[in-house]
Amino acid sequence: MIDIKKLNQDSENEIKSVKTADELFVVEKKYLARGDGEVVKLLRQLKDLPVEEKRKIGPEIQELKKYIEDLVNRRRSELADEAQKESEKYFDRSLPGKPVGRGTAHPISQFMDRAEDIFTRLGFETVDEREVDNEFYNFDALNTPKDHPARDIQDTYYVMNPESWSLKHQSNDTRYKIQDTRLLLRTHTSTAQIRAMKDRKPPVRIISPGRVFRHEATDASHETTFNQLEGFVVDKNIRVSDLIGTIKEFFARMYYDKDIKLRVRPHFFPFVEPGMEIDISCIFCNQKGCSVCKHSGWLESAGSGMIHPEVLNNMGVDPKIYSGFAFGFGIDRMVMVYYGIDDIRLLYSGDLRFIKQF
């Protein structure tokens, strides 16, 4: 026989009489457990009843279940309030509170600010540019061929719906049609070269720091998201010696308290001619070879070179009158050297125990 009223009264009495959260859990399980709870047992008895009684008693059992759930939740809140009041009896309001922790800038932000300050003193203007751009600014305007491997999806993150964002461009070269290019996450801060020169005329000295994105495997010295600092100068009679002198001056001011060696070696970049890599000596192994420097004793820190005449044309600058140099620092690796961090992934770990050291 199904006695809903008795189960209703029994459950109400038991729930109201519990004194702790553990006791309430036991009572809740007794009545509402899916396998052998009292309410489930009532539902199982329905199969032996005539159809008319099922239609009448079934909804009543569901109402009982809802009623017991409400009683349990209400009693749980009451017990929590009672526990709070009990704990307040032993709370000493005269004790001093915990001091509020002070936040600090991330080590990358600290380094970037210092780098910007150095270049500002050298006469450079800072320009911020967008992180989502199109193929024209990221590749075409920088003299990167259509079949260059850097354009592959294995190396570059492309935006799936480029039609949702319109980017206007005014180019002096009719070979480039901006409406035909795809959107992407910029792979270098060199995009700033063309954009910054749209409303400027030589002479210019510009730096543009920011995040860049590349689809590559991560290790102790590589990340898919990292920071670069682009710098370029356009003026009359700019030479390679001006480029090397600027970079040496920056490193001398930034790493004034460290024994850092620089190495300049030839390298190909489509947007500079000639191109060169700037390496710094590995401080983690004293150039003996380690996992950070790939056992070479050197860390790649910057790509650089004299701006290609084709890129100057895309800037709206006459390469017969003006010349220029450009460089792109890998800020994250330079931060590693500056602070003695042997794994680039720590910078993006979000571990406050690590971040608070700076």
C-alpha positions as CSV (number, residue, x, y, z in Angstrom):
1,M,0.0,0.0,0.0
2,I,1.3,3.5,-0.9
3,D,1.1,5.8,2.0
4,I,2.3,9.2,0.7
5,K,1.1,11.2,3.7
6,K,3.1,9.1,6.2
7,L,6.2,9.4,4.1
8,N,5.6,13.1,3.9
9,Q,5.4,13.5,7.6
10,D,8.3,11.2,8.4
11,S,10.6,13.0,6.0
12,E,9.7,16.4,7.4
13,N,10.3,15.4,11.0
14,E,13.7,13.8,10.2
15,I,14.9,16.7,8.1
16,K,13.9,19.3,10.7
17,S,15.6,17.3,13.5
18,V,19.1,17.0,12.0
19,K,21.8,19.0,13.6
20,T,24.7,18.8,11.2
21,A,25.4,18.8,7.5
22,D,26.5,15.1,7.7
23,E,23.3,14.1,9.3
24,L,21.3,15.9,6.6
25,F,23.3,14.1,3.9
26,V,22.3,10.7,5.4
27,V,18.6,11.7,5.6
28,E,18.7,13.1,2.0
29,K,20.1,9.9,0.7
30,K,17.5,7.9,2.6
31,Y,14.6,9.5,0.9
32,L,16.0,10.8,-2.5
33,A,18.7,8.2,-3.5
34,R,18.2,7.1,-7.0
35,G,18.7,3.4,-6.3
36,D,17.0,2.7,-3.0
37,G,15.5,5.9,-1.8
38,E,12.0,5.9,-0.3
39,V,10.6,8.0,-3.1
40,V,12.0,5.6,-5.7
41,K,10.5,2.7,-3.9
42,L,7.1,4.4,-4.1
43,L,7.5,4.9,-7.8
44,R,8.3,1.2,-8.3
45,Q,5.0,0.3,-6.6
46,L,3.1,2.2,-9.3
47,K,3.5,-0.7,-11.8
48,D,1.1,-2.9,-9.7
49,L,-1.7,-0.3,-9.6
50,P,-4.6,0.2,-12.1
51,V,-4.2,2.9,-14.7
52,E,-6.5,5.3,-13.0
53,E,-4.7,5.1,-9.7
54,K,-1.4,5.6,-11.5
55,R,-2.6,8.8,-13.1
56,K,-3.7,10.1,-9.6
57,I,-0.8,8.9,-7.4
58,G,2.1,9.4,-9.9
59,P,1.9,13.3,-9.8
60,E,1.4,13.1,-6.0
61,I,4.7,11.2,-5.6
62,Q,6.5,13.8,-7.8
63,E,5.1,16.6,-5.6
64,L,6.4,14.7,-2.6
65,K,9.8,14.4,-4.1
66,K,9.9,18.2,-4.9
67,Y,8.7,18.9,-1.3
68,I,11.5,16.8,0.2
69,E,14.1,18.5,-2.0
70,D,12.9,21.9,-0.9
71,L,13.0,20.9,2.8
72,V,16.6,19.6,2.4
73,N,17.8,22.8,0.7
74,R,16.1,25.0,3.2
75,R,17.6,23.0,6.1
76,R,21.1,23.1,4.5
77,S,20.9,26.9,4.3
78,E,19.8,27.1,8.0
79,L,22.7,24.9,9.1
80,A,25.1,27.0,7.1
81,D,23.8,30.2,8.8
82,E,24.0,28.5,12.2
83,A,27.6,27.5,11.6
84,Q,28.5,31.1,10.5
85,K,27.0,32.5,13.6
86,E,28.9,30.0,15.8
87,S,32.2,30.8,14.1
88,E,31.6,34.5,14.7
89,K,31.5,33.9,18.5
90,Y,35.2,33.1,18.4
91,F,36.3,35.7,15.9
92,D,38.6,38.3,17.5
93,R,37.8,41.6,15.7
94,S,40.8,43.3,17.4
95,L,43.2,41.2,15.3
96,P,44.9,43.0,12.4
97,G,43.6,42.1,8.9
98,K,45.7,40.5,6.2
99,P,47.5,43.2,4.1
100,V,46.3,43.6,0.5
101,G,48.9,42.2,-1.9
102,R,50.4,44.7,-4.3
103,G,50.5,43.8,-8.0
104,T,53.5,44.2,-10.2
105,A,54.1,44.4,-13.9
106,H,54.9,41.2,-15.8
107,P,58.6,40.7,-16.5
108,I,57.9,41.1,-20.3
109,S,56.1,44.4,-19.6
110,Q,58.9,45.6,-17.4
111,F,61.5,44.8,-20.1
112,M,59.4,46.3,-22.9
113,D,58.9,49.5,-21.0
114,R,62.7,49.8,-20.4
115,A,63.4,49.0,-24.1
116,E,60.9,51.7,-25.2
117,D,62.5,54.2,-22.9
118,I,66.0,53.5,-24.4
119,F,64.7,53.9,-27.9
120,T,62.8,57.1,-27.0
121,R,66.1,58.5,-25.8
122,L,67.6,57.6,-29.1
123,G,65.0,59.6,-30.9
124,F,62.5,56.9,-31.9
125,E,58.7,57.2,-31.9
126,T,56.5,54.4,-30.6
127,V,53.7,53.1,-32.7
128,D,51.1,50.5,-31.8
129,E,49.6,48.3,-34.5
130,R,46.8,45.7,-34.8
131,E,47.4,42.0,-34.0
132,V,44.9,40.8,-36.6
133,D,45.9,42.0,-40.1
134,N,45.8,40.8,-43.7
135,E,48.2,39.1,-46.1
136,F,49.0,42.4,-47.8
137,Y,50.6,44.0,-44.8
138,N,52.0,40.8,-43.4
139,F,53.5,39.4,-46.6
140,D,52.8,41.1,-49.9
141,A,53.9,44.6,-49.0
142,L,57.0,43.2,-47.3
143,N,58.2,41.6,-50.6
144,T,57.2,38.0,-49.5
145,P,56.5,35.8,-52.5
146,K,53.1,34.1,-52.9
147,D,54.8,30.7,-52.7
148,H,56.8,31.5,-49.6
149,P,56.5,28.7,-47.0
150,A,55.8,31.2,-44.2
151,R,52.3,31.7,-45.8
152,D,51.4,28.0,-45.2
153,I,48.8,27.2,-42.6
154,Q,51.5,25.1,-40.9
155,D,53.2,28.4,-40.0
156,T,50.5,31.0,-39.9
157,Y,47.1,31.3,-38.1
158,Y,44.5,32.5,-40.6
159,V,41.1,33.9,-39.6
160,M,38.2,31.7,-40.9
161,N,35.7,34.4,-41.8
162,P,37.6,37.3,-43.5
163,E,34.4,38.7,-45.1
164,S,33.3,39.8,-41.6
165,W,36.0,42.5,-41.4
166,S,36.9,45.1,-44.1
167,L,40.4,46.6,-44.1
168,K,41.0,49.5,-46.4
169,H,44.4,50.1,-48.0
170,Q,45.9,52.6,-50.4
171,S,48.8,51.2,-52.3
172,N,51.1,52.7,-54.9
173,D,51.5,49.3,-56.6
174,T,48.5,48.1,-58.7
175,R,49.7,44.5,-58.4
176,Y,48.3,44.2,-55.0
177,K,44.5,44.0,-54.5
178,I,43.7,44.2,-50.8
179,Q,40.2,42.8,-51.2
180,D,41.7,39.5,-52.3
181,T,43.8,38.9,-49.2
182,R,43.0,36.9,-46.2
183,L,43.0,37.9,-42.5
184,L,45.5,36.4,-40.2
185,L,47.2,36.8,-36.8
186,R,50.4,38.8,-37.6
187,T,53.5,36.7,-37.7
188,H,55.8,39.6,-37.1
189,T,55.6,43.3,-36.0
190,S,57.1,44.3,-39.4
191,T,53.5,45.0,-40.5
192,A,54.0,48.4,-38.7
193,Q,56.5,49.5,-41.4
194,I,53.9,49.9,-44.2
195,R,51.0,51.1,-41.9
196,A,53.1,53.7,-40.1
197,M,54.4,55.2,-43.3
198,K,50.9,55.8,-44.7
199,D,50.7,59.1,-43.0
200,R,54.4,59.9,-42.5
201,K,57.2,61.2,-44.7
202,P,61.0,60.6,-44.2
203,P,63.0,61.1,-42.1
204,V,61.4,58.7,-39.5
205,R,62.6,56.6,-36.6
206,I,59.9,54.3,-35.4
207,I,59.6,51.3,-33.0
208,S,56.5,49.1,-32.7
209,P,56.3,46.5,-29.9
210,G,53.7,43.9,-29.6
211,R,52.6,40.2,-29.7
212,V,53.0,38.0,-32.7
213,F,51.7,34.5,-33.5
214,R,53.2,31.5,-35.2
215,H,52.1,27.9,-35.6
216,E,55.1,26.1,-34.3
217,A,56.1,23.6,-31.6
218,T,57.0,24.9,-28.2
219,D,60.2,24.2,-26.3
220,A,62.6,26.0,-23.9
221,S,63.2,28.8,-26.4
222,H,60.1,28.8,-28.7
223,E,56.4,29.7,-28.1
224,T,53.4,30.0,-30.4
225,T,52.7,33.5,-29.0
226,F,55.6,35.8,-28.2
227,N,56.6,39.4,-28.3
228,Q,58.7,41.4,-30.8
229,L,59.9,44.9,-31.0
230,E,60.1,46.2,-34.6
231,G,62.3,49.2,-35.3
232,F,63.1,51.0,-38.5
233,V,64.7,54.2,-39.8
234,V,64.2,55.8,-43.2
235,D,66.3,58.8,-44.2
236,K,68.9,59.8,-46.7
237,N,72.3,58.1,-46.7
238,I,71.4,55.4,-44.1
239,R,74.0,52.6,-44.0
240,V,74.6,49.2,-42.5
241,S,77.0,50.8,-40.0
242,D,74.0,52.9,-38.7
243,L,72.0,49.7,-38.1
244,I,74.8,47.9,-36.3
245,G,75.7,51.0,-34.3
246,T,72.0,51.4,-33.2
247,I,71.7,47.8,-32.1
248,K,75.1,47.9,-30.2
249,E,74.0,51.0,-28.4
250,F,70.7,49.5,-27.4
251,F,72.4,46.3,-26.0
252,A,75.0,48.4,-24.2
253,R,72.3,50.3,-22.4
254,M,69.9,47.4,-21.8
255,Y,72.6,44.9,-20.6
256,Y,75.0,47.3,-19.0
257,D,75.6,45.0,-16.1
258,K,76.1,41.8,-18.0
259,D,78.9,40.4,-20.1
260,I,77.0,40.0,-23.3
261,K,78.6,39.3,-26.7
262,L,77.0,40.1,-30.0
263,R,77.4,38.2,-33.3
264,V,76.2,39.5,-36.7
265,R,75.8,36.9,-39.4
266,P,74.3,37.0,-42.9
267,H,70.7,35.8,-43.3
268,F,68.0,36.0,-45.9
269,F,64.8,37.9,-45.2
270,P,62.6,38.9,-48.2
271,F,62.0,42.5,-46.8
272,V,65.7,43.5,-46.3
273,E,68.8,43.4,-48.5
274,P,71.3,42.6,-47.2
275,G,69.8,40.8,-44.3
276,M,71.5,39.6,-41.1
277,E,70.8,37.9,-37.8
278,I,71.9,39.3,-34.5
279,D,72.8,36.7,-31.9
280,I,73.7,37.1,-28.3
281,S,75.9,34.9,-26.3
282,C,74.1,32.3,-24.1
283,I,74.5,33.2,-20.5
284,F,73.0,29.9,-19.3
285,C,76.0,27.8,-20.4
286,N,78.7,30.4,-21.0
287,Q,78.6,29.3,-24.7
288,K,79.4,25.7,-23.9
289,G,76.1,24.5,-25.3
290,C,72.7,23.8,-23.6
291,S,69.0,23.1,-24.5
292,V,68.2,26.8,-24.5
293,C,70.7,27.7,-27.2
294,K,70.4,24.4,-29.0
295,H,74.0,23.6,-28.0
296,S,75.3,26.4,-30.3
297,G,76.4,28.8,-27.5
298,W,74.3,31.6,-29.2
299,L,70.7,32.8,-28.9
300,E,68.9,34.3,-31.9
301,S,67.7,37.7,-30.7
302,A,66.9,39.8,-33.8
303,G,66.5,39.7,-37.6
304,S,67.7,42.9,-39.3
305,G,69.0,44.4,-42.5
306,M,68.7,47.3,-45.0
307,I,65.1,47.8,-46.1
308,H,64.5,46.3,-49.5
309,P,63.8,48.9,-52.3
310,E,60.5,47.1,-53.1
311,V,59.4,47.6,-49.5
312,L,60.3,51.3,-49.7
313,N,58.2,51.6,-52.8
314,N,55.3,50.1,-50.9
315,M,55.8,52.7,-48.2
316,G,55.5,55.4,-50.8
317,V,59.2,56.3,-50.4
318,D,61.5,56.7,-53.4
319,P,64.4,54.2,-52.9
320,K,66.6,56.3,-55.2
321,I,66.5,59.2,-52.6
322,Y,66.0,57.4,-49.3
323,S,67.4,54.3,-47.7
324,G,66.6,52.7,-44.4
325,F,67.3,49.8,-42.0
326,A,64.9,47.6,-40.0
327,F,65.3,45.2,-37.1
328,G,62.9,42.9,-35.1
329,F,63.9,41.9,-31.6
330,G,62.6,38.7,-30.1
331,I,61.7,40.3,-26.8
332,D,60.9,37.0,-24.9
333,R,64.4,35.6,-25.5
334,M,66.0,38.9,-24.5
335,V,63.9,38.8,-21.3
336,M,65.2,35.3,-20.6
337,V,68.8,36.6,-20.8
338,Y,68.0,39.8,-18.8
339,Y,66.5,37.9,-15.9
340,G,68.3,34.6,-16.2
341,I,65.2,32.5,-17.1
342,D,66.1,29.2,-18.8
343,D,62.6,28.3,-20.2
344,I,60.5,30.7,-22.2
345,R,57.3,28.8,-21.2
346,L,57.6,30.0,-17.7
347,L,56.8,33.5,-18.9
348,Y,53.3,32.4,-19.9
349,S,52.7,29.8,-17.1
350,G,50.6,32.2,-15.0
351,D,52.3,30.8,-11.9
352,L,52.4,33.7,-9.4
353,R,55.2,32.0,-7.5
354,F,57.3,32.7,-10.5
355,I,55.9,36.0,-11.6
356,K,56.2,37.6,-8.1
357,Q,60.0,37.1,-8.3
358,F,60.2,40.1,-10.6
